[in-house]
Amino acid sequence: MVENKKQKVTALQVAKYFLSRDPKREYFVTGKMPKISGIAIPTIGNFRLNKLLHISQILYCAKKGEYLFDEPLMAFEHGGVVYEVYRQFHFLVKQYYNETNHLSLEIKNFLDKIYNFFHTLENDDLEEFTHNDPA
């Protein structure tokens, strides 16, 4: 009997996949976001990448009843972040990821839908969507 095991996926793999969708870095830009009330916030690309990770986790859990990746989302002023991705963003964004064979076709299709829909939203809309996450 062949056992159907769930593929283990990390937040870093998901982040690299999202970055592979934007090779010219038109979406995951490194420019600074404006400060709000004097609070320092991440670069635009780091903010967006972590929002897509958060959204992916929410929707995957809603669809499958389990987490897409095991890394926790830490609470920050502008929403949850995967700290390791947040911390490594400036290194990650300089790389180009063509090799995405580490993800199953099912997960790639799921992530493509997330990227295709949510990358068209404004930063405020992304933040509002994730702030409505009851978790």
Secondary structure, 3 states (H helix, E strand, C coil): CCCCCCCCCCHHHHHHHHHHCCCCCCCCCCCECCCECCECCCEHHHHHHHHHHHHHHHHHHHHHCCCCCCCCCEEECCEEECHHHHHHHHHHCCCCCCCCCCCCHHHHHHHHHHHHHHCCCCHHHHHHHHHCCCC
